Amino acid sequence: MKSKQVVGIVLGIILISLAIAGYLMGSIDVTTSNGQISIIAAILLGIIVIANSLVSNKANGTPETTSMSEMICPSCGIPVSPDLDLCPGCETALPRPQKTSSPPLDEQPARRHGLTQKQSAIVVVAVVVVVMLAVLSYEGIIFNQNEEWDGTCTYYYLDLYGERDSRITGTCELSFTRDGDSVSGILDIYPTHQQDVGPPGYLPAVEEHIQFNGVGNSTVIQFYIDIPMGLGVGSHRELWEFTISGDSMSGKVTNLDTYTYLGLDSDPGAFVLSK
């Protein structure tokens, strides 16, 4: 293997390694189309470089030709051109050179069976591409953009007049799937502590299981929730907003109604989550 081929293979391996390292270390955001394209492009480029290095390039140019040596006159012994019929020294007739013929078919070397070097390289590339696509699909880099987040939260229950009635802390889990600009998922909230911050007589906090459909991109998720109040009173609306920065996420919930008994509200950054 030539040194240029070794350099090409090493360069291809480096490109693939950098793409995988970027994903594992989180320096490439694979939840975005740009991040996915960057990883796939780097891997494919590395595979192409390796394949190109494995295929030996044939030298260009015309095949080498060997010139016929001068003949020796059998009569006088002087060198003469093979194109002459008579020796210029003694005028003796010169023998004509015999043409060489190809050996019989049964004496010719047998053709090698199997894949050529180029075909073998194509097979290797195809296998590597299939394996890499399978790994990326299994890891959720492509074909799947489901994300799982969990963390802590601090929020408030509101009374009938939209005033904060009790302060609640707990844990939360957020899972969602992104499809273009659309986001759908589930937010689960588990209260661990409740403190009265308004008139006495607040209701105990309960677990929240919120299914939502909203909009978002790689940095922001936003959705509205309409919560029925029961007893024919109607419902109240909440706006949920989350900001994503790498592997960290912060969010808040904002009450949008005046009469919101048991409605939720929070300060900015009240929900802190990570992957």
Secondary structure, DSSP 8 states (H G I E B T S, - for coil): --HHHHHHHHHHHHHHHHHHHHHHTT-S-TTSHHHHHHHHHHHHHHHHHHHHHHS-----S---------EE-TTT--EE-TT-SB-TTT--B-----------GGGS-----S--HHHHHHHHHHHHHHHHHHHHHHTTSSS--EEEEEEEEEEEEE-TTS-EEEEEEEEEEEEEEEETTEEEEEEEEEEEEEEE-SSS-------EEEEEEEEE-SSEEEEEEEEE-STT--EEEEEEEEEEETTEEEEEEEE--S--TTEEE--TT-EEEE-
